[in-house]
Amino acid sequence: MSLYKNLFKQTLIYGLATVFPRIISFILNPLFVYYLPDKSKMGEVSVIFAYLVFFNVVISYGMETSFFRFYNSEDNKKNVVSTSIVSLFLSSLGFLVLGLLFRYTLASWSDIKVEYITYTIWILTLDALAIIPFSKLRAEKKPIKYATIKIANVSINLLLNVFFLALLPKLGINNSNRILSAIYVENFQIGYIFVSNLTASLFTVLVLIPNYTSISWSFDKALWKKMMTYGLPILFAGIAFAINEHFDKILLDWMHVPMSEIGAYSACYKIGMFMVLFRTAYTLGIEPFFFSHASNENAQQTYATITKYFVIFGSFICLFVIVFADLLKRVLVPNNAYWDAMKVVPLIVLANFFLGIYANLSVWYKLIDKTSIGAYISLIGAAITLILNWLLIPSMSYYGSAIATIAAYGSMMIISYKWGQNHYPIPYDFNRIFSYLGLTILFSAISFYIPYLRENYLVKIVLLALYLYFIYYSEKETLLRIVKRKAK
């Protein structure tokens, strides 16, 4: 029992450390919308952040997952730690030197100001230096320290953004305080956003410095080759994931969509991230359960039941967000100049819901140790993302990107289901799952895309109530059985 209690405790703490940064991103979104001068500046920030995510994957080259794999399988754990740290330290140093040397070329090629390129290079380097120290904390089962540092990082980032964007302009203009006057720069909002990120990353590395001073700095070349062989497929899967999640902003920029449209799209995109919070918290808690029950006689039936109830809860959250999207936008996107992009919200919410269902369906290849299949499916999704963006952006702008996102995640969901049933059959209640999913899509479309009904919250609440009644009617036997069991 203590094993499960400890597992739950660690999952809760790691979940907080993972979900909290996403919550902070919700808070930062209205801050950026409100204090950046216009939509084009929001577009610039979004494109640079997309590059950050993409290059974070590249410069970590799967070493984090390789570290966990070999830390648990090798007898000499100190050797694994030292080899991993030396590898990422040297590669990060090389990236820093090359990036700074060619920053003007990168700025010219990407049409991003050289100062933002410089901040981005430093942020990427510092974040890479923190990868193995954070992994070591997880491997040594120190979740509280791990979560504390992670939460401190995003809290510093948030507080500095609030200070620089909201407070400093009021304090710095015509202020006799030399320090405030020195750090206040007019029309430097984007720069302050990256200074905040850079400061938070620097704080994190400084806290984790003992991981660098306590190792022997030995480098096992043979071990490193094995780690690279293991990690490179993960790198390709990570690149595919980054393409599916964030590359649309970069593609929009490459295909000359105005920065103002990219800014509006990115701001409204955040409303669709409610489903990401639910999916992330759920995945952190359920993956250990999947593996711990793999040897049970009725494991497949258990997985099928769990997936059905994920769809039930997820579809309700999905419908709720879409029904009340026009209220949420007033909080998360507090500037009506951005609201032209609200039409993408249902697509992004549903796309992230499909990705959550895919996460459930992907259990089969993890249980039969065929994780490379996950990389193949992600690459298929990435190919769909790239092709549809290339085809649709010229005529549909960012709406084409939203269509590409839902098509990619929907395809990944279907492929995983079909492929999984051939290798590890799970008796999903397909009829009910399809009914819940279909009804959610139908009610979402009715409540959002029909102009009269979009403004009629009485009708929207009735649709939510009808959906809940349908769930009750379909699952009545199970619900009554649960109530009777609790009554006893």
C-alpha positions in Angstrom: 0.0 0.0 0.0 2.9 2.4 0.8 4.2 1.9 -2.8 0.9 3.2 -4.2 0.8 6.0 -1.6 4.3 7.1 -2.6 3.5 6.8 -6.3 0.4 9.0 -5.8 2.4 11.6 -3.8 5.1 11.8 -6.4 2.6 12.0 -9.3 0.7 14.8 -7.5 3.9 16.8 -6.9 5.3 16.3 -10.4 1.8 17.0 -11.8 1.8 20.3 -9.9 5.3 21.2 -11.3 4.1 20.4 -14.8 0.6 21.9 -14.8 1.6 25.1 -12.9 3.7 26.5 -15.7 0.8 26.0 -18.1 -1.5 27.9 -15.7 1.1 30.7 -15.7 0.9 30.8 -19.5 -2.9 31.5 -19.1 -2.0 34.5 -16.8 0.7 35.7 -19.2 -1.6 35.7 -22.2 -3.9 38.5 -21.1 -0.9 40.4 -19.7 0.7 40.3 -23.1 -2.5 41.1 -24.9 -3.2 44.1 -22.7 0.3 45.6 -22.5 1.9 44.9 -25.9 1.3 47.8 -28.2 -0.5 45.8 -30.9 -1.3 42.4 -32.4 1.9 42.4 -34.5 4.1 42.5 -31.4 2.1 39.5 -30.0 2.8 37.8 -33.3 6.6 38.4 -32.9 6.6 37.0 -29.4 4.6 33.9 -30.6 7.0 33.2 -33.5 10.1 33.5 -31.3 8.5 31.2 -28.6 7.8 28.7 -31.3 11.4 28.7 -32.3 12.3 28.3 -28.6 10.2 25.2 -28.3 11.6 23.7 -31.5 15.3 24.3 -30.7 14.8 23.1 -27.1 14.0 19.7 -28.6 17.0 19.8 -31.0 19.7 20.9 -28.5 18.6 18.3 -25.9 18.8 15.5 -28.6 16.9 13.0 -26.5 19.5 13.0 -23.7 16.9 13.4 -20.9 15.1 10.1 -21.8 18.5 8.4 -22.4 19.6 9.5 -19.0 16.6 7.8 -17.3 17.0 4.7 -19.4 20.7 4.2 -18.5 20.6 5.6 -15.0 18.2 2.7 -14.1 20.1 0.0 -16.1 23.7 0.9 -15.4 25.5 -0.1 -12.2 27.8 3.0 -12.2 25.2 5.7 -11.9 27.7 8.4 -11.3 29.3 7.6 -14.7 25.9 8.1 -16.3 25.4 11.4 -14.6 28.8 12.7 -15.5 28.7 11.5 -19.1 25.3 13.1 -19.6 26.2 16.4 -18.0 29.5 16.7 -19.9 27.7 15.9 -23.2 25.0 18.5 -22.8 27.5 21.1 -21.3 29.8 20.8 -24.3 27.0 20.7 -26.9 25.3 23.7 -25.2 28.6 25.6 -25.1 29.1 24.9 -28.8 25.5 26.0 -29.6 26.1 29.2 -27.6 29.3 30.1 -29.4 28.0 29.4 -32.9 24.7 31.1 -32.1 26.3 34.3 -30.9 28.8 34.2 -33.8 26.0 33.9 -36.4 23.3 35.9 -34.6 23.3 38.6 -37.2 22.9 36.1 -40.0 20.1 34.4 -38.1 18.4 37.8 -37.5 18.6 38.6 -41.2 17.3 35.1 -42.2 14.4 35.1 -39.7 13.6 38.8 -39.9 13.8 38.9 -36.0 15.7 41.7 -34.2 19.2 40.6 -33.3 18.7 41.5 -29.6 15.8 39.0 -29.5 17.9 36.4 -31.2 20.7 36.9 -28.6 18.2 36.5 -25.7 16.8 33.4 -27.3 20.3 31.8 -27.7 21.1 32.4 -24.0 17.7 31.1 -22.8 18.1 27.9 -24.9 21.6 27.4 -23.5 20.6 27.8 -19.9 17.6 25.6 -20.3 19.7 22.9 -21.8 22.2 23.1 -18.9 19.3 22.4 -16.5 18.0 19.2 -18.2 20.2 16.6 -16.5 20.2 18.2 -13.1 16.4 18.2 -13.2 16.4 14.6 -14.5 18.8 13.6 -11.6 16.3 15.0 -9.1 13.6 12.9 -10.5 15.8 9.8 -10.7 16.8 10.3 -7.1 13.1 10.6 -6.1 13.3 14.2 -4.9 10.0 15.5 -6.2 9.6 18.3 -3.7 12.9 19.9 -4.6 12.2 19.4 -8.3 8.7 21.0 -8.0 10.0 23.9 -5.9 12.7 24.9 -8.4 10.2 24.5 -11.4 7.5 26.6 -9.7 10.1 29.2 -8.6 11.3 29.5 -12.3 7.8 30.2 -13.7 6.9 32.4 -10.7 10.0 34.6 -11.3 9.1 34.8 -14.9 5.5 35.9 -14.1 6.5 38.4 -11.5 9.2 40.0 -13.7 6.7 40.2 -16.6 4.2 41.9 -14.4 6.9 44.3 -13.1 8.4 45.2 -16.5 5.1 45.4 -18.5 2.6 46.7 -16.0 4.6 48.6 -13.3 7.9 49.8 -14.7 6.4 52.2 -17.3 4.4 53.9 -14.5 7.4 54.1 -12.2 10.2 54.7 -14.7 8.9 57.7 -16.7 10.1 61.0 -15.1 11.3 59.1 -12.0 14.1 60.5 -10.0 15.2 57.0 -9.0 18.3 56.3 -11.1 17.9 52.5 -11.0 14.3 52.6 -12.4 15.2 55.2 -14.9 18.2 53.1 -16.1 16.2 49.9 -16.6 13.2 51.6 -18.2 13.4 51.6 -22.0 10.5 52.9 -24.0 8.8 50.5 -26.5 10.9 47.6 -25.2 8.0 45.3 -24.2 9.2 42.3 -26.3 12.7 42.7 -24.9 11.3 42.7 -21.3 9.5 39.5 -22.0 12.7 37.7 -22.9 14.7 39.4 -20.2 12.1 37.9 -17.7 12.5 34.4 -19.3 16.3 34.8 -19.3 16.4 35.8 -15.6 14.2 32.9 -14.6 16.4 30.4 -16.6 19.6 31.9 -15.0 18.2 31.6 -11.5 17.4 27.9 -12.2 20.9 27.1 -13.4 22.5 28.9 -10.5 20.3 26.8 -8.1 21.4 23.7 -9.9 25.1 24.5 -10.0 26.1 22.0 -7.3 25.2 19.3 -9.9 28.2 20.6 -11.9 30.6 21.1 -9.1 30.1 17.7 -7.5 30.8 15.4 -10.5 34.1 14.1 -11.6 33.7 15.4 -15.2 34.6 12.0 -16.6 33.3 11.1 -20.0 32.6 7.5 -21.0 32.7 7.5 -24.8 31.2 3.9 -25.1 28.3 4.8 -22.8 27.8 8.0 -24.6 27.5 6.2 -28.0 24.8 3.9 -26.5 22.9 6.9 -25.0 23.0 8.7 -28.4 21.8 5.6 -30.2 18.9 5.3 -27.8 18.2 9.1 -27.8 18.2 9.9 -31.5 14.8 8.3 -32.3 13.4 10.2 -29.4 14.9 13.4 -30.9 13.0 12.8 -34.1 9.8 12.1 -32.2 10.3 15.3 -30.2 10.8 17.3 -33.4 7.6 15.8 -34.8 5.8 16.7 -31.6 7.2 20.3 -31.8 6.0 20.6 -35.4 2.5 19.5 -34.4 2.3 21.8 -31.4 4.1 25.0 -32.4 5.5 25.0 -35.9 2.3 26.5 -37.4 3.3 30.0 -36.1 6.7 29.7 -37.8 5.1 28.5 -41.0 2.6 31.4 -40.9 5.6 33.8 -40.7 7.5 32.0 -43.5 4.4 32.2 -45.7 4.2 36.0 -45.1 1.0 36.0 -43.1 0.9 39.5 -41.3 2.3 39.5 -37.8 -1.0 41.0 -36.6 -2.9 37.9 -37.7 -0.3 35.6 -36.2 -0.7 37.6 -32.9 -4.5 37.3 -32.9 -4.3 33.6 -33.7 -1.8 32.9 -31.0 -3.7 34.8 -28.3 -7.0 33.1 -29.1 -5.2 29.7 -29.4 -4.6 29.9 -25.6 -8.3 29.4 -24.9 -8.1 26.0 -26.5 -5.4 25.1 -23.9 -7.9 24.3 -21.2 -8.1 20.9 -22.7 -4.2 20.7 -22.4 -4.4 21.2 -18.7 -6.9 18.4 -18.3 -4.9 16.1 -20.6 -1.6 16.8 -18.9 -2.9 16.2 -15.4 -4.7 13.1 -16.5 -1.7 11.6 -18.3 0.7 12.1 -15.4 -1.6 10.2 -13.1 -2.8 7.4 -15.4 0.4 6.3 -17.1 1.8 4.6 -13.9 -1.6 2.9 -13.5 -1.5 1.5 -17.0 1.9 -0.1 -16.4 1.1 -1.4 -12.9 -2.1 -3.2 -14.2 -0.5 -4.6 -17.4 -0.2 -8.1 -15.9 -3.8 -8.2 -14.6 -6.2 -10.7 -16.3 -8.7 -8.0 -17.1 -6.2 -5.3 -18.0 -7.6 -4.7 -21.5 -11.2 -4.2 -20.2 -9.8 -1.8 -17.5 -8.1 0.3 -20.2 -11.2 0.3 -22.3 -13.3 1.6 -19.3 -10.8 4.2 -18.4 -10.7 5.5 -22.0 -14.5 5.7 -22.1 -14.6 7.8 -19.0 -11.8 10.0 -20.2 -13.9 10.7 -23.3 -17.0 11.5 -21.0 -15.1 14.0 -18.8 -13.1 15.4 -21.7 -16.0 15.9 -24.0 -17.9 17.8 -21.3 -14.9 20.1 -20.7 -14.5 20.5 -24.4 -18.2 21.5 -24.8 -18.1 23.7 -21.8 -15.1 25.7 -23.1 -16.6 26.1 -26.5 -20.0 27.1 -25.1 -18.5 29.8 -22.9 -15.6 30.8 -25.2 -17.0 34.3 -25.7 -17.0 34.8 -21.9 -13.5 33.3 -21.5 -12.1 35.6 -24.2 -12.9 38.7 -22.1 -10.5 37.4 -19.4 -7.8 35.6 -21.5 -7.8 37.9 -24.5 -8.9 41.3 -23.1 -8.7 43.2 -26.4 -11.4 43.0 -29.0 -8.9 43.7 -31.7 -7.8 40.1 -31.3 -11.3 38.5 -31.4 -11.3 38.0 -35.2 -9.3 34.9 -34.5 -11.9 33.4 -32.2 -13.2 31.2 -35.0 -10.2 28.9 -34.4 -11.1 28.1 -30.8 -13.5 25.1 -31.4 -11.0 23.5 -33.7 -8.1 23.9 -31.3 -10.1 22.7 -28.3 -11.2 19.6 -30.3 -7.7 19.0 -31.6 -6.3 18.9 -28.1 -9.2 16.6 -27.1 -8.2 14.3 -29.9 -4.6 14.3 -28.7 -5.8 13.4 -25.2 -7.8 10.4 -26.7 -4.6 9.5 -28.6 -2.6 9.5 -25.4 -5.1 6.9 -24.0 -5.0 4.8 -27.2 -1.2 4.8 -27.3 -1.0 2.6 -24.2 -0.8 -0.5 -26.4 2.6 0.1 -28.0 4.1 1.1 -24.6 2.9 -2.1 -23.0 4.4 -4.3 -25.8 7.7 -2.3 -25.8 7.2 -0.9 -29.3 7.7 2.8 -28.4 9.2 3.5 -31.9 5.7 3.2 -33.2 4.8 6.3 -31.3 7.6 8.1 -33.2 6.2 6.9 -36.5 2.7 8.0 -35.6 4.0 11.4 -34.5 6.0 11.8 -37.8 2.8 11.0 -39.8 1.0 13.7 -37.8 3.9 16.1 -38.5 3.7 15.4 -42.2 0.0 16.1 -42.2 0.6 19.3 -40.3 3.3 20.5 -42.8 1.4 19.5 -45.9 -2.0 21.0 -44.9 -0.4 24.2 -43.6 1.4 24.6 -47.0 -1.8 24.0 -48.9 -4.2 26.0 -46.7 -2.3 29.0 -45.4 -2.2 30.8 -48.8 -6.0 30.9 -49.0 -7.2 30.6 -45.4 -4.3 32.1 -43.3 -4.3 31.0 -39.7 -7.6 29.2 -40.0 -5.8 26.8 -42.3 -3.3 26.1 -39.5 -6.1 25.3 -37.1 -7.6 22.9 -39.6 -4.2 21.3 -40.1 -3.9 20.9 -36.3 -7.2 19.1 -35.8 -6.5 16.9 -38.9 -3.1 15.9 -37.6 -4.3 14.9 -34.1 -7.5 13.3 -35.5 -5.4 11.2 -37.8 -3.0 10.2 -35.1 -5.9 9.1 -32.9 -7.5 7.0 -35.7 -4.1 5.5 -36.8 -3.3 4.5 -33.2 -6.7 2.9 -32.7 -6.6 0.9 -35.9 -2.9 -0.2 -35.5 -3.4 -1.0 -31.8 -6.4 -3.3 -32.5 -4.2 -5.5 -34.7 -1.3 -5.8 -32.1 -3.0 -5.5 -28.7 -6.8 -5.7 -29.0 -8.6 -3.6 -26.4 -12.5 -3.9 -26.2 -13.3 -0.2 -26.4 -17.0 0.7 -26.2 -16.7 2.2 -29.6 -20.5 3.0 -30.0 -20.7 5.0 -26.8 -17.4 6.7 -27.3 -18.3 7.7 -30.8 -21.8 8.9 -29.6 -20.3 11.1 -26.9 -17.7 12.5 -29.3 -20.2 13.1 -32.1 -22.7 14.8 -29.8 -19.9 17.1 -28.4 -18.9 18.1 -32.0 -22.5 18.7 -33.0 -23.5 20.8 -30.0 -20.2 22.7 -30.2 -20.9 23.6 -33.8 -24.5 24.6 -33.1 -23.5 26.8 -30.1 -20.5 28.5 -31.7 -21.1 28.8 -35.5 -24.8 29.7 -35.6 -24.7 33.5 -35.0 -28.1 33.8 -33.2 -27.4 30.8 -30.9 -23.8 32.0 -30.2 -25.2 35.0 -28.3 -28.0 33.0 -26.6 -26.7 31.6 -23.4 -30.0 30.1 -22.4 -29.8 27.8 -25.5 -26.2 27.0 -24.7 -27.0 26.0 -21.1 -29.8 23.8 -22.4 -27.4 22.1 -24.8 -25.0 21.4 -21.9 -27.9 20.1 -19.8 -29.0 17.8 -22.7 -25.5 16.5 -23.0 -25.3 15.7 -19.3 -28.7 14.0 -19.4 -27.5 11.9 -22.4 -24.4 10.9 -20.3 -26.6 10.0 -17.4 -29.1 8.0 -19.5 -26.2 6.1 -21.2 -24.3 5.4 -18.0 -27.2 5.1 -15.6 -26.5 1.5 -14.7 -22.9 2.1 -13.8 -23.8 5.3 -11.8 -26.5 3.5 -9.8 -24.1 0.7 -9.1 -21.5 3.2 -7.7 -24.2 4.9 -5.6 -25.3 1.6 -4.1 -21.7 0.5 -3.4 -21.1 3.8 -1.5 -24.4 3.4 0.4 -23.2 0.1 1.8 
